Amino acid sequence: MATFPFEIKAREGAARTGVLKTARGDIRTPAFMPVGTAGTVKALYMDQVKQAGADIILGNTYHLMLRPGAERVKRLGGLHAFSGWSGPMLTDSGGFQVWSLSQLRKMDKDGVTFRSHIDGSEHRLTPARSIEIQADLLGADISMQLDECTDFPCSHEEALRSLELSLDWGGKSLGAFGQREGQTLFGIIQGSNFEDLRERSAKGVVSQGFGGIALGGLAVGEGHDQMCRTIDMTVPHLPDDKPRYVMGVGKPIDLVESVARGIDMFDCVLPTRAGRHGQAWTWDGPINLKNAQFAEDTSPIDAAVDCPASQDYSRAYLHHLIKAGEYLAPMILSWHNTAFFQALMAEIRLAISENRFEALRAHLSHRWAATKSRPKQD
């Protein structure tokens, strides 16, 4: 199977920085992928996403197959042309959304039948159909195997059954993917929070020969400490020469601690979702601009972030826009948050290359912990 060249440029402990080379451009790692669920990173123009520093974005199989339909996207030139994003794009398989959103889900050994959360219409997703949608119709640079997600917590027996099904679907996904130029496929490790199952799943996925390895079953309510433990029990079983991707993570502290454990890629809806709810992420931690304490605060959201949204609008103005219900508020905040997450990743990459990542990790952990102790103001 085709794989993208992955060159590791520098290391500090388990942390590493490098470049994943695709036909549509280089992806600097560690990389945070803004989520473009329905062919859009919510509230942003694609040129804003690019200017914020993103090398790659994520598209969503489940949502696009339901609306406007993957075949329609193909007729319109594929997801890159349809959305206006010319850089690399990763699509998820749809498995997580089937688990979290769909109605009347029926799982069997060959795939899953479900009803749309939009209109109740019935759909069938199999490993082959997921690959067809991602690679053929949407035109993803990186596709993900179809896997089954489990609830958290779940029993050892249920986690074992699920990971065995996901391994089988991984093989079928590889078979459907075949040999493709300019595209690759990542496998997904499951196993909940059980060490023996994470090892079993990791070894199984690695043996199948994917172009990259993802850790699934995280960001499902397990909490930061358990997430870190799960990464710790999984990474030792992964190859050094392939990118490692933790799916659905997460908060800035999650990113820093995951990088410290050897993870290369991330995605999360947090930057834009927080922006829609009046929250800005900054180098001093998150701030809720709905709070009255910002009504006359003339300082920018975060002057240390090189983005117009971060530097050119006062916190007082954002507070006003939020209270007035103006659309501009989530647009500015989503833009700023996206830029902040990219700035964080850029600083992490630079710190690793200069052998000061552990100092940065300690500094940010202390800085963000200090903000938690401040009394909340309404």
Secondary structure, 3 states (H helix, E strand, C coil): CCCCCEEEEEEECCEEEEEEEECCEEEEECEEEEEECCCCCCCCCHHHHHHCCCCCEEEEHHHHHHCCCHHHHHHCCCHHHHHCCCCCEEEECCHHHHHHCCEEEEEECCEEEEECCCCCCEEEECHHHHHHHHHHHHCCCEEECCCCCCCCCCCHHHHHHHHHHHHHHHHHHHHHHCCCCCCEEEEEECCCCCHHHHHHHHHHHHHHCCCEEEECCCCCCCCHHHHHHHHHHHHHHCCCCCCEEECCCCCHHHHHHHHHCCCCEEEECHHHHHHHCCEEEECCEEEECCCHHHCCCCCECCCCCCCHHHHCCEHHHHHHHHHHCCCHHHHHHHHHHHHHHHHHHHHHHHHHHCCCHHHHHHHHHHHHHHHHCCCCCC
